Amino acid sequence: MSKDQGIDVNVTEPEKVWRSGSRDDGSVSPTGGQFPRGDEETIGFWRTSTKTADDDHAERIAEGIPNPFRFHPVKIVTITAKSTSRLSSYTHVLLPAIPVGIALWYTSRATNPILVFVFNFIAMIPSGNLLAFGAGELQHRLPKTLGASLEIFTGAIVEIIICVILLVDHQYEVVRAALLGSMFANLLLISGACFLAGGIAWKEQKIAPYVIEVSSAALLVSAVGTVAPSLFFQTIQYRKDINEHRAEMRVLRVSRVVSIGLLFSYFCFLFFQLHTHSAGFHRVLERAESIYVGRKQYRKKLSVLEALFVSIVGLVCVSFCAYFLVREIPGIVEEHDISELFMGLILVPLIEKTSEHLTALNQAWDNQIDLAIYHCLGSTIQTALLVTPLIVMVGWAMDLDMDLNFQLFVALSLLFAILVVGNFMRDGKTHWLKGIFLLMVYYVLAVAAFNDPNEKKEAWGMAVREGVEAMHHAAAAAKVREGHKSLFKFL
């Protein structure tokens, strides 16, 4: 489209990012890099007509939305197999791990627990992807802002299921590590990977001010509310007038009261984003759509009934695989000398939101960096303000001593990670070097977590050392007594 064709197009900044040509996978702008204005006639790819480009775009999207009560098994399989992105569709290769992991639990749990853990760990990836895809298909009949929020909330379902199972199994340290590990994965690992992928594809990308301002403020509040009980415990545990049990009860009470405030803050955040200031969020979504229009928007979609079916199947698979996975964690930690902190901080979060992570990477590659960053930071905020206090409240209802007393190293690392990410986004630009730096910070945390000694093993080791020392002292005392007896006999 050009002036030679009789149309004067004033291309906006978001649209200038489109390069000439197209990719081989067909994921290109249908207008060759220039999205037509709403009051223009469509020419070329859009074909000359009296309809505006926006009308034609809306019609093409509507064509892919079927009757809500349709249920066609073949279309369920074909549409789900294509998924929303190429990266997500690759996870379907891992679907056989689901029945294998379930079968191993009932047949080889006692003889090969490591195989049960590995296969159910892998099976969590396609299971979570099915759940996320099914729930994501429901958002096409919802307002854009509500649909985007629903897509992020879906990722929290897997996280909540895993944490509740860990909680019931009294693995409190793994639960706490998994909660903060999810935040680290979104803040450092996935944000860094998005910066890196977007920088490779587009050299430099710009972030909408709305995403930076709202997310940065919510992240800081989330961090303070999450780690404050830990710092409180570190302050009072060394006081002479308070024993360890009393200090633990105090921090438990503080954690429960703080969790109520965090939940209230999350609902205020949603009300701000979806109601009072929804226009800013809506503009971010429209800007992302204007930058990238192609195969993903115009693809065939599941009906409401089909989407519910896929979501239920994914939820059932996630529940079974998560239960089998969690039940094997204590044995893996004890028998294979794997750090409990590494298990919760690094390994478990990798499979909690795999689908959401792949979606963010695909968006960054397609120059939709606003949506990619919103997924990463929005998930972090959701974990801090919703999932974490919810787990504490569930523990309170079940009379379990689940608190927010994180390790001091992990708590301070979260504050530093938020400061690093906020500083990198302050100028509103991203490139591949920032991504490398964020990945390096995550690598440092992973190395430290891997070398963290387990408390139970350390306590056992101290008991052994104390016992050996006591034996040596007893033997030395016995020799002294024998020497005295010999001396008395001689005299």
SULBEL-V927858 format. One record per residue. N is the residue number from 1. SS is DSSP state (@ for helix, = for strand, . for the rest). OMEGA is omega in whole degrees, -180 to 180 (* if undefined). Layout:
N	SS	OMEGA
N	SS	OMEGA
This chain:
1	.	-176
2	.	178
3	@	179
4	@	-180
5	@	175
6	.	-178
7	.	177
8	.	-176
9	.	174
10	.	-175
11	.	179
12	.	-177
13	@	-180
14	@	-177
15	@	-179
16	@	-178
17	.	-179
18	.	178
19	.	179
20	.	-179
21	.	-177
22	.	176
23	.	-176
24	.	-175
25	.	178
26	.	-179
27	.	-176
28	.	174
29	.	-177
30	.	179
31	.	177
32	.	176
33	.	-179
34	.	180
35	.	-174
36	.	178
37	.	-174
38	.	-177
39	.	-179
40	.	171
41	=	-178
42	=	-176
43	.	175
44	@	-178
45	@	-177
46	@	179
47	.	-176
48	.	178
49	=	179
50	=	179
51	=	176
52	=	179
53	@	179
54	@	178
55	@	-179
56	@	178
57	@	-180
58	@	180
59	@	-178
60	@	176
61	@	-178
62	@	-180
63	@	-179
64	.	-179
65	.	-174
66	.	173
67	.	-174
68	.	-177
69	.	177
70	.	175
71	.	-177
72	.	-175
73	@	-178
74	@	180
75	@	176
76	@	-178
77	@	-176
78	@	-179
79	@	179
80	@	180
81	@	179
82	@	178
83	.	-178
84	.	180
85	.	180
86	@	179
87	@	179
88	@	-179
89	@	179
90	@	-179
91	@	-180
92	@	176
93	@	-177
94	@	-179
95	.	178
96	@	179
97	@	-179
98	@	179
99	@	180
100	@	180
101	@	178
102	@	180
103	@	-180
104	@	179
105	@	-177
106	@	-176
107	@	-171
108	.	-177
109	.	-177
110	.	-175
111	.	-177
112	.	-179
113	@	-179
114	@	177
115	@	178
116	@	180
117	@	-175
118	@	-176
119	@	177
120	@	174
121	@	178
122	@	-177
123	@	178
124	@	-177
125	@	178
126	@	179
127	@	177
128	@	179
129	@	177
130	@	180
131	@	-178
132	@	-179
133	@	179
134	@	179
135	@	179
136	@	179
137	@	179
138	@	-174
139	@	-179
140	@	178
141	@	179
142	.	172
143	.	-174
144	@	-177
145	@	180
146	@	179
147	@	178
148	@	178
149	@	178
150	@	180
151	@	178
152	@	-179
153	@	-180
154	@	179
155	@	-180
156	@	-178
157	@	179
158	@	180
159	@	180
160	@	-180
161	@	-179
162	@	-177
163	@	178
164	@	178
165	@	176
166	@	-179
167	@	179
168	@	180
169	.	177
170	.	176
171	.	-173
172	@	-179
173	@	179
174	@	178
175	@	-179
176	@	179
177	@	-180
178	@	179
179	@	178
180	@	178
181	@	176
182	@	178
183	@	179
184	@	-179
185	@	180
186	@	-176
187	@	-171
188	@	-175
189	@	-175
190	@	176
191	@	177
192	@	178
193	@	177
194	@	177
195	@	-179
196	@	-180
197	@	179
198	@	178
199	@	177
200	@	-177
201	@	-171
202	@	178
203	.	179
204	.	-179
205	=	-179
206	=	-180
207	.	179
208	.	180
209	@	-179
210	@	-178
211	@	-178
212	@	-175
213	@	-176
214	@	-177
215	@	-179
216	@	179
217	@	-179
218	@	180
219	@	-180
220	@	178
221	@	180
222	@	-178
223	@	-179
224	@	-179
225	@	-177
226	@	-173
227	@	-179
228	@	177
229	@	178
230	@	179
231	@	177
232	@	179
233	@	179
234	@	-179
235	@	-172
236	@	-173
237	.	-179
238	.	177
239	.	-175
240	.	-177
241	.	-179
242	.	176
243	.	-174
244	@	-179
245	@	179
246	@	178
247	@	179
248	@	178
249	@	178
250	@	-178
251	@	175
252	@	179
253	@	178
254	@	-179
255	@	-178
256	@	179
257	@	178
258	@	-180
259	@	177
260	@	178
261	@	179
262	@	177
263	@	177
264	@	179
265	@	180
266	@	180
267	@	174
268	@	178
269	@	178
270	@	180
271	@	177
272	@	-173
273	@	-174
274	@	-176
275	@	-171
276	@	-178
277	.	-178
278	@	-178
279	@	180
280	@	178
281	@	180
282	@	178
283	@	177
284	@	180
285	@	180
286	@	179
287	@	178
288	@	180
289	@	179
290	@	179
291	@	-173
292	.	176
293	.	-178
294	.	-170
295	@	-175
296	@	180
297	@	-172
298	@	-178
299	.	175
300	.	-175
301	.	178
302	.	172
303	.	179
304	@	-180
305	@	179
306	@	179
307	@	177
308	@	179
309	@	180
310	@	179
311	@	-180
312	@	177
313	@	179
314	@	-180
315	@	179
316	@	180
317	@	179
318	@	-177
319	@	-179
320	@	-177
321	@	179
322	@	180
323	@	-180
324	@	180
325	@	-175
326	@	-178
327	@	-180
328	@	-176
329	@	-179
330	@	179
331	@	179
332	@	-179
333	@	-176
334	@	-173
335	@	-174
336	.	173
337	.	176
338	.	-178
339	.	178
340	@	178
341	@	178
342	@	179
343	@	-177
344	@	-174
345	@	-173
346	@	-171
347	@	-176
348	@	180
349	@	-179
350	@	-176
351	@	-178
352	@	-173
353	.	-177
354	@	-178
355	@	179
356	@	178
357	@	179
358	@	178
359	@	179
360	@	179
361	@	179
362	@	178
363	@	178
364	@	179
365	@	179
366	.	177
367	.	174
368	.	-174
369	@	178
370	@	180
371	@	180
372	@	180
373	@	178
374	@	177
375	@	-177
376	@	-177
377	@	178
378	@	178
379	@	178
380	@	179
381	@	-180
382	@	177
383	@	-177
384	@	-173
385	@	-178
386	@	-172
387	@	-177
388	@	178
389	@	178
390	@	178
391	@	177
392	@	-180
393	@	177
394	@	176
395	@	178
396	@	-179
397	@	-180
398	.	180
399	.	176
400	.	-175
401	.	177
402	.	-180
403	.	180
404	.	-180
405	.	179
406	.	173
407	.	-177
408	@	178
409	@	-178
410	@	-178
411	@	179
412	@	178
413	@	178
414	@	178
415	@	180
416	@	-180
417	@	179
418	@	178
419	@	179
420	@	-179
421	@	178
422	@	179
423	@	180
424	@	-178
425	@	-174
426	.	-179
427	.	178
428	.	-179
429	=	176
430	=	174
431	.	-170
432	@	-178
433	@	176
434	@	177
435	@	178
436	@	-179
437	@	179
438	@	178
439	@	178
440	@	177
441	@	178
442	@	178
443	@	179
444	@	179
445	@	-180
446	@	179
447	@	179
448	@	-180
449	@	-179
450	@	-178
451	.	178
452	.	-179
453	.	178
454	.	-176
455	@	-178
456	@	180
457	@	180
458	@	178
459	@	178
460	@	179
461	@	178
462	@	179
463	@	179
464	@	-180
465	@	179
466	@	178
467	@	179
468	@	178
469	@	178
470	@	178
471	@	180
472	@	179
473	@	179
474	@	179
475	@	179
476	@	179
477	@	179
478	@	178
479	@	178
480	@	179
481	@	178
482	@	178
483	@	178
484	@	179
485	@	-180
486	@	179
487	@	179
488	@	179
489	@	-179
490	@	180
491	.	*
